[in-house]
Each structure stands twice: as structure tokens, then as C-alpha cells.
Amino acid sequence: MFAKIASAIVCGLLFGAGLVVSDMINPARVRAFLDVFGNWDPSLAFVMGGALIPSTLAYVVRNRWQTPLFDDQFHVPPKTGPDARLVAGAVLFGVGWGMVGLCPGPAIAALTTGGWQAGLFVGAMLTGMIVYHFAFARTALASR
């Protein structure tokens, strides 16, 4: 159990450090990346492209190993087609990312800078999660 928790903490710290080093916690840089018809900043495309390397390695490991190092099984979501909830969530995520320039991971990493904007974003994000849980998640789980 300790190894599982420790590996999760190390992975989270490594992910957060990568977000800080790549400046993905800077909303202005993210909005400039999304502004393809204006003052476009392609630097985050290289960050996203670089993320494909460990992702590809994870798929190779997943296909060759029976179980992960620190768990009993791989937790891979089932392959299903897009439904209305997925599309609505993707649209909401994209609009929010474009408007604010933060998404959940970088927002949490941005808390380390002490800016009130990241704190406001994370507070709103947690509020949305709680509202979703009580309004929709329990009924969605019951219908499965």
C-alpha cells in the first residue's frame, strides 16, 4: 500500500513540476497558444508533443505486462463511443480552458505561485465537482 501511495505522490510531483517548467501554469501563454488566428504561441504544442513519449511508453508497458508495479490490475476505461455527456463535458472543458487559460492540473500546480486567480479557479472547480456529484453522478451510477 505504501508503494502505491508513494508512487502516486512521486508521479503527481513530477507532473506538477513539468507543468511549472513548461509554463503551462501561465494562463497568458495558454491563451496565446489557443489564439491560432492572432498572436499564436506554438511552444505548448512541443510540450504536448513531448507528453506523447511517456504516454506511448505507458501503452507499450500496458500491452506487455500482466499487472502494473504497484497495483493488482491496470485500470483502463472501456472503449465506448462518444455520448452526449462526453461531448458536453469536452465542450465545457474547452470553453473554460480558452476563457481562463487553466485546466485542472495546471491550476493546482499554479497554486504554488500564490496567485489568487489560481485559488479562485480551484475553488470554483471543486464547487463544480461537488455540485455535479450531488446533482448528476449518483443518478448516473445508479443507472449503470
DSSP file (Angstrom, degrees, kcal/mol; ACC not computed):
  #  RESIDUE AA STRUCTURE BP1 BP2  ACC     N-H-->O    O-->H-N    N-H-->O    O-->H-N    TCO  KAPPA ALPHA  PHI   PSI    X-CA   Y-CA   Z-CA
    1    1 A M     >        0   0    0      0, 0.0     4,-2.2     0, 0.0     5,-0.2   0.000 360.0 360.0 360.0 -41.3    0.0    0.0    0.0
    2    2 A F  H  >  +     0   0    0      1,-0.2     4,-3.1     2,-0.2     5,-0.2   0.911 360.0  51.7 -61.6 -41.9    2.8    2.4    0.9
    3    3 A A  H  > S+     0   0    0      1,-0.2     4,-2.5     2,-0.2    -1,-0.2   0.880 108.8  51.3 -63.2 -37.7    4.5    1.8   -2.5
    4    4 A K  H  > S+     0   0    0      2,-0.2     4,-1.8     1,-0.2    -1,-0.2   0.932 114.7  41.8 -64.6 -46.4    1.2    2.6   -4.3
    5    5 A I  H  X S+     0   0    0     -4,-2.2     4,-2.3     2,-0.2    -2,-0.2   0.917 115.2  50.5 -67.7 -43.5    0.7    5.9   -2.4
    6    6 A A  H  X S+     0   0    0     -4,-3.1     4,-2.5     1,-0.2    -2,-0.2   0.901 110.3  49.4 -62.6 -40.9    4.4    6.9   -2.7
    7    7 A S  H  X S+     0   0    0     -4,-2.5     4,-2.5    -5,-0.2    -1,-0.2   0.877 110.1  51.6 -67.3 -35.4    4.4    6.2   -6.5
    8    8 A A  H  X S+     0   0    0     -4,-1.8     4,-2.4     2,-0.2    -2,-0.2   0.906 111.1  47.7 -65.7 -40.8    1.3    8.3   -6.9
    9    9 A I  H  X S+     0   0    0     -4,-2.3     4,-2.6     2,-0.2     5,-0.2   0.928 112.7  48.2 -65.5 -45.1    2.9   11.2   -5.0
   10   10 A V  H  X S+     0   0    0     -4,-2.5     4,-2.5     1,-0.2    -2,-0.2   0.922 113.1  48.0 -62.3 -44.1    6.1   11.0   -7.0
   11   11 A C  H  X S+     0   0    0     -4,-2.5     4,-2.6     2,-0.2    -1,-0.2   0.906 112.4  49.4 -63.1 -41.5    4.1   10.9  -10.3
   12   12 A G  H  X S+     0   0    0     -4,-2.4     4,-2.7     2,-0.2    -2,-0.2   0.909 112.1  47.5 -64.2 -42.7    2.0   13.8   -9.2
   13   13 A L  H  X S+     0   0    0     -4,-2.6     4,-2.6     2,-0.2    -2,-0.2   0.903 112.9  49.0 -65.1 -40.7    5.0   15.9   -8.2
   14   14 A L  H  X S+     0   0    0     -4,-2.5     4,-2.2    -5,-0.2    -2,-0.2   0.914 112.7  47.8 -64.2 -42.8    6.8   15.1  -11.5
   15   15 A F  H  X S+     0   0    0     -4,-2.6     4,-2.0     2,-0.2    -2,-0.2   0.935 113.2  47.8 -62.5 -47.4    3.7   16.0  -13.4
   16   16 A G  H  X S+     0   0    0     -4,-2.7     4,-2.2     1,-0.2    -2,-0.2   0.903 110.8  51.0 -61.8 -42.2    3.3   19.3  -11.5
   17   17 A A  H  X S+     0   0    0     -4,-2.6     4,-3.0     1,-0.2     5,-0.2   0.899 108.7  52.3 -62.7 -39.7    7.0   20.1  -11.9
   18   18 A G  H  X S+     0   0    0     -4,-2.2     4,-2.3     1,-0.2     6,-0.3   0.891 108.5  50.7 -62.4 -39.1    6.6   19.5  -15.7
   19   19 A L  H  <>S+     0   0    0     -4,-2.0     5,-1.9     2,-0.2     6,-0.8   0.899 113.6  44.9 -64.8 -40.6    3.6   21.9  -15.8
   20   20 A V  H ><5S+     0   0    0     -4,-2.2     3,-1.0     3,-0.2    -2,-0.2   0.942 114.4  47.5 -68.8 -47.7    5.6   24.6  -14.0
   21   21 A V  H 3<5S+     0   0    0     -4,-3.0    -2,-0.2     1,-0.3    -1,-0.2   0.877 113.5  47.9 -62.2 -38.7    8.8   24.1  -16.1
   22   22 A S  T 3<5S-     0   0    0     -4,-2.3    -1,-0.3    -5,-0.2    -2,-0.2   0.526 110.1-124.9 -80.8  -4.8    6.8   24.2  -19.3
   23   23 A D  T X 5 +     0   0    0     -3,-1.0     3,-1.4    -4,-0.4     6,-0.2   0.731  66.4 139.0  67.7  25.1    4.9   27.3  -18.2
   24   24 A M  T 3 < +     0   0    0     -5,-1.9    -4,-0.2     1,-0.3    -5,-0.1   0.570  63.8  68.6 -73.8  -6.3    1.5   25.7  -18.7
   25   25 A I  T 3  S+     0   0    0     -6,-0.8    -1,-0.3    -5,-0.2    -5,-0.1   0.445  78.5  93.5 -86.9  -0.2    0.5   27.3  -15.4
   26   26 A N    X>  -     0   0    0     -3,-1.4     4,-1.9     1,-0.2     3,-0.6  -0.824  62.5-162.3 -95.2 105.1    0.7   30.7  -17.2
   27   27 A P  H 3> S+     0   0    0      0, 0.0     4,-2.7     0, 0.0     5,-0.2   0.827  88.7  58.2 -58.0 -32.9   -2.8   31.5  -18.5
   28   28 A A  H 3> S+     0   0    0      1,-0.2     4,-2.0     2,-0.2     5,-0.1   0.901 106.9  47.4 -64.9 -39.8   -1.5   34.1  -20.9
   29   29 A R  H <> S+     0   0    0     -3,-0.6     4,-1.9     2,-0.2    -1,-0.2   0.904 112.6  49.5 -67.2 -40.5    0.8   31.5  -22.6
   30   30 A V  H  X S+     0   0    0     -4,-1.9     4,-1.9    71,-0.2    -2,-0.2   0.932 111.7  47.8 -65.0 -45.4   -2.1   29.1  -22.8
   31   31 A R  H  X S+     0   0    0     -4,-2.7     4,-0.9     1,-0.2    -1,-0.2   0.874 110.2  53.0 -64.0 -35.6   -4.5   31.7  -24.3
   32   32 A A  H  < S+     0   0    0     -4,-2.0     9,-1.3     1,-0.2     3,-0.3   0.860 107.6  52.0 -66.7 -34.3   -1.7   32.7  -26.8
   33   33 A F  H  < S+     0   0    0     -4,-1.9    -2,-0.2     7,-0.2    -1,-0.2   0.884 110.7  47.5 -66.2 -37.8   -1.4   29.0  -27.8
   34   34 A L  H  < S+     0   0    0     -4,-1.9     2,-1.6     1,-0.2    -1,-0.2   0.629  91.3  85.6 -78.6 -12.9   -5.2   28.8  -28.4
   35   35 A D    ><  +     0   0    0     -4,-0.9     3,-1.4    -3,-0.3    -1,-0.2  -0.524  50.2 160.4 -88.0  69.8   -5.1   32.1  -30.5
   36   36 A V  T 3  S+     0   0    0     -2,-1.6    -1,-0.2     1,-0.3     4,-0.2   0.706  73.3  46.0 -69.6 -19.6   -4.3   30.5  -33.8
   37   37 A F  T 3  S+     0   0    0     -3,-0.2    -1,-0.3     2,-0.1    -2,-0.1   0.356 120.5  35.1-102.6   5.6   -5.5   33.4  -35.9
   38   38 A G  S <  S-     0   0    0     -3,-1.4     2,-1.6    -6,-0.2    -6,-0.0   0.076 127.1 -18.6-122.2-126.7   -3.8   36.1  -33.7
   39   39 A N  S    S-     0   0    0     -2,-0.1    -4,-0.2     2,-0.0     2,-0.1  -0.572  77.6-165.8 -88.9  73.3   -0.5   36.2  -31.9
   40   40 A W        -     0   0    0     -2,-1.6    -7,-0.2    -4,-0.2    -4,-0.1  -0.374  14.6-162.1 -71.0 134.5   -0.1   32.4  -31.8
   41   41 A D    >   -     0   0    0     -9,-1.3     3,-0.6   -12,-0.2     4,-0.2  -0.937   5.0-174.0-115.2 104.8    2.5   30.9  -29.5
   42   42 A P  T >>  +     0   0    0      0, 0.0     3,-1.5     0, 0.0     4,-0.8   0.443  57.0 101.8 -80.5   2.4    3.3   27.3  -30.6
   43   43 A S  H >> S+     0   0    0      1,-0.3     4,-1.2     2,-0.2     3,-0.7   0.836  75.8  56.8 -60.4 -34.2    5.5   26.5  -27.7
   44   44 A L  H <> S+     0   0    0     -3,-0.6     4,-2.7     1,-0.2    -1,-0.3   0.743  94.7  67.2 -70.9 -20.0    2.8   24.4  -25.9
   45   45 A A  H <> S+     0   0    0     -3,-1.5     4,-2.5     1,-0.2    -1,-0.2   0.879 100.3  50.1 -63.4 -35.7    2.5   22.2  -28.9
   46   46 A F  H <X S+     0   0    0     -4,-0.8     4,-2.5    -3,-0.7    -1,-0.2   0.868 109.0  51.5 -69.4 -35.9    6.0   21.0  -28.2
   47   47 A V  H  X S+     0   0    0     -4,-1.2     4,-1.5     2,-0.2    -2,-0.2   0.941 113.2  44.6 -63.3 -46.9    5.0   20.3  -24.5
   48   48 A M  H  X S+     0   0    0     -4,-2.7     4,-0.6     1,-0.2    -2,-0.2   0.896 113.1  50.9 -65.4 -39.5    2.0   18.3  -25.7
   49   49 A G  H >< S+     0   0    0     -4,-2.5     3,-1.0     1,-0.2     4,-0.4   0.895 108.0  52.9 -63.1 -39.8    4.1   16.5  -28.3
   50   50 A G  H >< S+     0   0    0     -4,-2.5     3,-1.1     1,-0.3    -1,-0.2   0.802 100.2  62.4 -65.1 -28.9    6.7   15.7  -25.6
   51   51 A A  H 3X S+     0   0    0     -4,-1.5     4,-1.5     1,-0.2    -1,-0.3   0.708  89.4  70.4 -69.2 -19.2    3.9   14.2  -23.5
   52   52 A L  H <X S+     0   0    0     -3,-1.0     4,-2.6    -4,-0.6    -1,-0.2   0.783  88.1  65.4 -67.8 -25.3    3.4   11.6  -26.2
   53   53 A I  H <> S+     0   0    0     -3,-1.1     4,-2.2    -4,-0.4    -1,-0.2   0.980 107.5  35.3 -65.3 -57.4    6.7   10.0  -25.3
   54   54 A P  H  > S+     0   0    0      0, 0.0     4,-2.2     0, 0.0    -1,-0.2   0.854 117.4  55.7 -66.2 -29.7    5.7    8.8  -21.8
   55   55 A S  H  X S+     0   0    0     -4,-1.5     4,-1.9     2,-0.2    -2,-0.2   0.927 108.3  47.1 -65.0 -43.3    2.2    8.1  -23.0
   56   56 A T  H  X S+     0   0    0     -4,-2.6     4,-2.1     1,-0.2    -1,-0.2   0.912 111.4  51.4 -63.5 -42.6    3.5    5.8  -25.8
   57   57 A L  H  X S+     0   0    0     -4,-2.2     4,-2.6     1,-0.2    -1,-0.2   0.882 106.6  55.0 -61.8 -37.3    5.7    4.1  -23.3
   58   58 A A  H  X S+     0   0    0     -4,-2.2     4,-2.8     1,-0.2    -1,-0.2   0.897 107.7  48.9 -63.7 -39.6    2.8    3.5  -21.0
   59   59 A Y  H  X S+     0   0    0     -4,-1.9     4,-1.9     2,-0.2    -1,-0.2   0.883 110.4  51.0 -67.7 -36.8    0.8    1.8  -23.8
   60   60 A V  H  X S+     0   0    0     -4,-2.1     4,-1.3     2,-0.2    -2,-0.2   0.940 113.0  45.7 -63.3 -46.2    3.8   -0.4  -24.6
   61   61 A V  H >X S+     0   0    0     -4,-2.6     4,-2.7     1,-0.2     3,-0.6   0.934 110.8  53.7 -61.0 -46.1    4.1   -1.4  -20.9
   62   62 A R  H 3< S+     0   0    0     -4,-2.8    -1,-0.2     1,-0.3    -2,-0.2   0.870 110.6  46.6 -57.9 -38.0    0.3   -1.9  -20.7
   63   63 A N  H 3< S+     0   0    0     -4,-1.9    -1,-0.3     1,-0.2    -2,-0.2   0.723 119.4  38.9 -78.6 -21.1    0.4   -4.3  -23.6
   64   64 A R  H << S+     0   0    0     -4,-1.3     2,-0.3    -3,-0.6    -2,-0.2   0.734 105.0  68.5-102.4 -25.5    3.4   -6.3  -22.4
   65   65 A W     <  -     0   0    0     -4,-2.7     0, 0.0    -5,-0.2     0, 0.0  -0.696  63.1-148.9 -98.7 148.4    2.9   -6.6  -18.6
   66   66 A Q  S    S+     0   0    0     -2,-0.3     8,-0.3     1,-0.2    -1,-0.1   0.880  85.0   7.1 -77.7 -40.6    0.1   -8.6  -16.9
   67   67 A T  S    S-     0   0    0      6,-0.1    -1,-0.2     2,-0.0     6,-0.1  -0.962  82.2-105.0-139.1 154.9   -0.1   -6.2  -14.0
   68   68 A P    >   -     0   0    0      0, 0.0     3,-0.7     0, 0.0    -2,-0.0  -0.252  38.4-105.6 -72.3 170.2    1.3   -2.8  -13.1
   69   69 A L  T 3  S+     0   0    0      1,-0.2   -65,-0.1   -65,-0.0    -2,-0.0   0.881 113.1  28.0 -65.2 -39.6    4.1   -2.5  -10.5
   70   70 A F  T 3  S+     0   0    0    -67,-0.1     2,-0.3   -66,-0.1    -1,-0.2  -0.001 116.7  50.5-119.5  29.1    2.0   -1.1   -7.7
   71   71 A D  S <  S-     0   0    0     -3,-0.7     3,-0.1     1,-0.1     0, 0.0  -0.962  76.1-116.9-154.5 169.2   -1.5   -2.4   -8.2
   72   72 A D  S    S+     0   0    0     -2,-0.3     2,-0.3     1,-0.2    -1,-0.1   0.727  93.5   5.3 -83.3 -23.0   -3.3   -5.6   -8.9
   73   73 A Q  S    S-     0   0    0     -6,-0.1     2,-0.3    -3,-0.0    -1,-0.2  -0.982  77.8 -98.0-154.5 160.5   -4.6   -4.6  -12.3
   74   74 A F        -     0   0    0     -8,-0.3     2,-0.9    -2,-0.3    -2,-0.0  -0.667  31.6-141.0 -79.1 140.1   -4.5   -1.9  -15.0
   75   75 A H        +     0   0    0     -2,-0.3    -1,-0.0     2,-0.0    -2,-0.0  -0.790  34.4 163.9-106.6  89.0   -7.4    0.5  -14.8
   76   76 A V        -     0   0    0     -2,-0.9     3,-0.1     3,-0.0    -2,-0.0  -0.913  37.2-121.7-109.4 126.7   -8.2    1.2  -18.4
   77   77 A P        -     0   0    0      0, 0.0     2,-0.0     0, 0.0    -2,-0.0  -0.325  36.6 -99.4 -65.3 150.2  -11.6    2.7  -19.3
   78   78 A P        -     0   0    0      0, 0.0     2,-0.8     0, 0.0     0, 0.0  -0.333  36.4-107.5 -67.8 151.5  -13.8    0.7  -21.6
   79   79 A K        +     0   0    0     -3,-0.1     2,-0.3    -2,-0.0    -3,-0.0  -0.716  56.4 152.2 -82.7 112.3  -13.9    1.7  -25.3
   80   80 A T        -     0   0    0     -2,-0.8     3,-0.1     3,-0.0     0, 0.0  -0.934  44.5-103.0-134.9 159.7  -17.2    3.3  -26.0
   81   81 A G        -     0   0    0     -2,-0.3     2,-0.1     1,-0.1     0, 0.0  -0.325  51.6 -80.7 -76.7 164.8  -18.3    5.9  -28.5
   82   82 A P        -     0   0    0      0, 0.0     2,-0.2     0, 0.0    -1,-0.1  -0.405  49.6-170.3 -66.5 140.7  -18.9    9.5  -27.5
   83   83 A D     >  -     0   0    0     -2,-0.1     4,-2.4    -3,-0.1     5,-0.2  -0.681  41.0 -89.8-121.1 179.9  -22.2   10.2  -25.9
   84   84 A A  H  > S+     0   0    0     -2,-0.2     4,-2.7     1,-0.2     5,-0.2   0.872 124.8  52.6 -61.9 -38.4  -24.0   13.5  -25.0
   85   85 A R  H  > S+     0   0    0      2,-0.2     4,-2.4     1,-0.2    -1,-0.2   0.907 110.4  47.7 -64.9 -41.2  -22.3   13.7  -21.6
   86   86 A L  H  > S+     0   0    0      2,-0.2     4,-2.5     1,-0.2    -2,-0.2   0.934 114.4  45.9 -64.7 -46.3  -18.8   13.3  -23.0
   87   87 A V  H  X S+     0   0    0     -4,-2.4     4,-2.5     2,-0.2    -2,-0.2   0.922 113.7  48.8 -63.4 -44.4  -19.4   15.9  -25.7
   88   88 A A  H  X S+     0   0    0     -4,-2.7     4,-2.5    -5,-0.2    -1,-0.2   0.907 112.7  48.2 -62.6 -41.6  -21.0   18.3  -23.3
   89   89 A G  H  X S+     0   0    0     -4,-2.4     4,-2.7    -5,-0.2    -2,-0.2   0.901 111.6  49.6 -65.0 -41.0  -18.1   17.8  -20.9
   90   90 A A  H  X S+     0   0    0     -4,-2.5     4,-2.7     2,-0.2    -2,-0.2   0.902 112.3  47.7 -64.7 -41.3  -15.5   18.3  -23.6
   91   91 A V  H  X S+     0   0    0     -4,-2.5     4,-2.7     2,-0.2     5,-0.3   0.933 113.1  47.9 -64.9 -45.8  -17.2   21.5  -24.8
   92   92 A L  H  X S+     0   0    0     -4,-2.5     4,-2.4     2,-0.2    -2,-0.2   0.917 113.5  48.0 -61.1 -44.1  -17.4   22.8  -21.3
   93   93 A F  H  X S+     0   0    0     -4,-2.7     4,-2.7     2,-0.2    -2,-0.2   0.940 113.5  47.3 -60.8 -48.4  -13.7   22.0  -20.6
   94   94 A G  H  X S+     0   0    0     -4,-2.7     4,-2.4     2,-0.2    -2,-0.2   0.899 112.7  47.7 -63.1 -43.0  -12.6   23.6  -23.9
   95   95 A V  H  X S+     0   0    0     -4,-2.7     4,-2.5     2,-0.2     5,-0.2   0.931 114.5  47.0 -64.4 -44.8  -14.6   26.8  -23.4
   96   96 A G  H  X>S+     0   0    0     -4,-2.4     4,-2.7    -5,-0.3     5,-0.6   0.912 112.2  49.6 -63.2 -42.0  -13.3   27.1  -19.8
   97   97 A W  H  X5S+     0   0    0     -4,-2.7     4,-1.9     1,-0.2    -1,-0.2   0.909 113.6  46.7 -63.1 -42.5   -9.7   26.4  -20.9
   98   98 A G  H  <5S+     0   0    0     -4,-2.4    -2,-0.2    -5,-0.2    -1,-0.2   0.878 116.6  43.4 -68.5 -37.7  -10.0   29.0  -23.6
   99   99 A M  H  <5S+     0   0    0     -4,-2.5    -2,-0.2    -5,-0.2    -1,-0.2   0.919 130.0  22.3 -73.5 -44.3  -11.6   31.7  -21.4
  100  100 A V  H  <5S-     0   0    0     -4,-2.7    -3,-0.2    -5,-0.2    -2,-0.2   0.788  90.8-132.4 -98.1 -32.1   -9.4   31.2  -18.4
  101  101 A G  S  <<S+     0   0    0     -4,-1.9     2,-0.3    -5,-0.6   -71,-0.2   0.617  73.4  96.3  85.5  12.9   -6.2   29.6  -19.7
  102  102 A L        -     0   0    0     -6,-0.4    -1,-0.3   -72,-0.1    -2,-0.2  -0.973  48.1-171.6-132.3 148.7   -6.1   27.0  -17.0
  103  103 A C     >  -     0   0    0     -2,-0.3     4,-2.4    -3,-0.1     5,-0.2  -0.811  49.3 -84.0-126.2 174.8   -7.3   23.4  -16.7
  104  104 A P  H  > S+     0   0    0      0, 0.0     4,-2.2     0, 0.0     5,-0.2   0.860 122.1  46.3 -53.3 -49.3   -7.3   21.3  -13.5
  105  105 A G  H  > S+     0   0    0      1,-0.2     4,-2.3     2,-0.2     5,-0.2   0.968 117.4  41.1 -60.5 -56.0   -3.7   20.1  -13.5
  106  106 A P  H  > S+     0   0    0      0, 0.0     4,-2.4     0, 0.0    -1,-0.2   0.836 112.1  57.6 -61.4 -31.3   -2.0   23.4  -14.2
  107  107 A A  H  X S+     0   0    0     -4,-2.4     4,-0.7     2,-0.2    -2,-0.2   0.927 108.5  45.2 -65.0 -43.2   -4.5   25.2  -11.9
  108  108 A I  H >< S+     0   0    0     -4,-2.2     3,-0.9    -5,-0.2     4,-0.3   0.914 114.5  48.6 -66.4 -41.3   -3.4   23.0   -9.0
  109  109 A A  H >< S+     0   0    0     -4,-2.3     3,-1.5     1,-0.2    -2,-0.2   0.863 105.2  59.9 -64.1 -34.5    0.3   23.5   -9.9
  110  110 A A  H ><>S+     0   0    0     -4,-2.4     3,-1.8     1,-0.3     5,-0.6   0.677  84.7  78.1 -69.0 -16.8   -0.3   27.2  -10.2
  111  111 A L  G X<5S+     0   0    0     -3,-0.9     3,-1.1    -4,-0.7    -1,-0.3   0.784  82.7  67.5 -59.7 -25.0   -1.4   27.3   -6.5
  112  112 A T  G < 5S+     0   0    0     -3,-1.5    -1,-0.3    -4,-0.3    -2,-0.2   0.695  91.0  61.4 -69.3 -17.7    2.4   27.1   -5.7
  113  113 A T  G < 5S-     0   0    0     -3,-1.8    -1,-0.2    -4,-0.2    -2,-0.2   0.639 104.7-128.0 -84.2 -13.8    2.8   30.6   -7.2
  114  114 A G  T < 5 +     0   0    0     -3,-1.1     2,-0.2    -4,-0.4    -3,-0.1   0.548  54.0 150.8  81.1   7.5    0.5   32.1   -4.6
  115  115 A G     >< -     0   0    0     -5,-0.6     4,-1.2     1,-0.1     3,-0.3  -0.517  47.5-139.5 -74.6 140.0   -1.7   33.9   -7.1
  116  116 A W  H  > S+     0   0    0      1,-0.2     4,-2.6    -2,-0.2     5,-0.2   0.782  97.8  67.0 -68.9 -26.7   -5.3   34.5   -6.1
  117  117 A Q  H  > S+     0   0    0      1,-0.2     4,-2.5     2,-0.2    -1,-0.2   0.915 100.9  47.0 -63.0 -42.7   -6.5   33.6   -9.6
  118  118 A A  H  > S+     0   0    0     -3,-0.3     4,-2.9     2,-0.2     5,-0.2   0.906 112.0  51.4 -65.0 -40.1   -5.4   30.0   -9.3
  119  119 A G  H  X S+     0   0    0     -4,-1.2     4,-2.4     2,-0.2    -2,-0.2   0.905 110.6  48.2 -62.2 -41.7   -7.1   29.8   -5.9
  120  120 A L  H  X S+     0   0    0     -4,-2.6     4,-2.5     2,-0.2    -2,-0.2   0.916 112.9  48.7 -63.7 -43.5  -10.3   31.2   -7.3
  121  121 A F  H  X S+     0   0    0     -4,-2.5     4,-2.7     2,-0.2    -2,-0.2   0.938 112.6  46.8 -62.4 -47.7  -10.2   28.7  -10.2
  122  122 A V  H  X S+     0   0    0     -4,-2.9     4,-2.7     1,-0.2     5,-0.2   0.897 112.1  51.2 -64.6 -39.6   -9.5   25.7   -8.0
  123  123 A G  H  X S+     0   0    0     -4,-2.4     4,-2.2    -5,-0.2    -1,-0.2   0.925 112.5  45.6 -61.0 -44.7  -12.3   26.8   -5.6
  124  124 A A  H  X S+     0   0    0     -4,-2.5     4,-2.5     2,-0.2    -2,-0.2   0.886 112.3  52.3 -65.3 -38.5  -14.7   27.1   -8.5
  125  125 A M  H  X S+     0   0    0     -4,-2.7     4,-2.2     2,-0.2    -2,-0.2   0.934 110.6  46.6 -63.3 -46.5  -13.6   23.7   -9.9
  126  126 A L  H  X S+     0   0    0     -4,-2.7     4,-2.3     2,-0.2    -1,-0.2   0.890 111.2  52.4 -64.2 -38.7  -14.1   22.0   -6.5
  127  127 A T  H  X S+     0   0    0     -4,-2.2     4,-2.7    -5,-0.2    -1,-0.2   0.928 109.3  49.8 -61.1 -44.7  -17.5   23.6   -6.2
  128  128 A G  H  X S+     0   0    0     -4,-2.5     4,-2.6     1,-0.2    -2,-0.2   0.881 109.5  51.5 -61.3 -38.9  -18.4   22.3   -9.7
  129  129 A M  H  X S+     0   0    0     -4,-2.2     4,-2.5     2,-0.2    -1,-0.2   0.912 111.4  47.0 -64.1 -42.3  -17.3   18.8   -8.8
  130  130 A I  H  X S+     0   0    0     -4,-2.3     4,-2.2     2,-0.2     5,-0.2   0.929 113.1  48.3 -66.0 -45.3  -19.4   18.8   -5.6
  131  131 A V  H  X S+     0   0    0     -4,-2.7     4,-2.4     1,-0.2     5,-0.3   0.928 112.7  49.3 -60.8 -44.8  -22.5   20.1   -7.4
  132  132 A Y  H  X>S+     0   0    0     -4,-2.6     4,-3.2     1,-0.2     5,-2.2   0.927 109.2  53.0 -59.8 -45.0  -22.0   17.5  -10.2
  133  133 A H  I  <>S+     0   0    0     -4,-2.5     5,-1.3     1,-0.2    -1,-0.2   0.931 116.5  36.9 -58.1 -47.1  -21.7   14.8   -7.6
  134  134 A F  I  <5S+     0   0    0     -4,-2.2    -1,-0.2     1,-0.2    -2,-0.2   0.784 125.0  39.7 -79.0 -25.8  -24.9   15.6   -5.9
  135  135 A A  I  <5S-     0   0    0     -4,-2.4    -2,-0.2    -5,-0.2    -3,-0.2   0.838 136.0  -2.9 -91.0 -35.3  -26.9   16.6   -9.0
  136  136 A F  I  X5S+     0   0    0     -4,-3.2     4,-2.3    -5,-0.3     3,-0.3   0.735 111.6  70.2-128.6 -40.9  -25.8   14.0  -11.6
  137  137 A A  I  ><S+     0   0    0     -5,-2.2     4,-2.4     1,-0.2     5,-0.2   0.868  99.6  50.1 -62.4 -41.4  -23.1   11.5  -10.6
  138  138 A R  H  ><S+     0   0    0     -5,-1.3     4,-1.7    -6,-0.3    -1,-0.2   0.891 113.6  45.9 -66.3 -37.9  -25.2    9.4   -8.1
  139  139 A T  H  > S+     0   0    0     -3,-0.3     4,-1.3     2,-0.2    -1,-0.2   0.859 112.1  51.8 -71.7 -33.8  -28.1    9.1  -10.6
  140  140 A A  H  < S+     0   0    0     -4,-2.3     4,-0.4     1,-0.2    -2,-0.2   0.900 110.9  47.4 -68.7 -39.6  -25.6    8.2  -13.4
  141  141 A L  H >< S+     0   0    0     -4,-2.4     3,-0.8     1,-0.2    -1,-0.2   0.865 109.6  53.9 -68.4 -35.2  -24.0    5.5  -11.3
  142  142 A A  H 3< S+     0   0    0     -4,-1.7    -1,-0.2     1,-0.2    -2,-0.2   0.802 104.4  55.7 -68.9 -28.0  -27.4    4.1  -10.3
  143  143 A S  T 3<        0   0    0     -4,-1.3    -1,-0.2     1,-0.2    -2,-0.2   0.574 360.0 360.0 -82.2  -8.3  -28.5    3.7  -14.0
  144  144 A R    <         0   0    0     -3,-0.8    -1,-0.2    -4,-0.4    -2,-0.1   0.481 360.0 360.0 -78.1 360.0  -25.4    1.6  -14.9
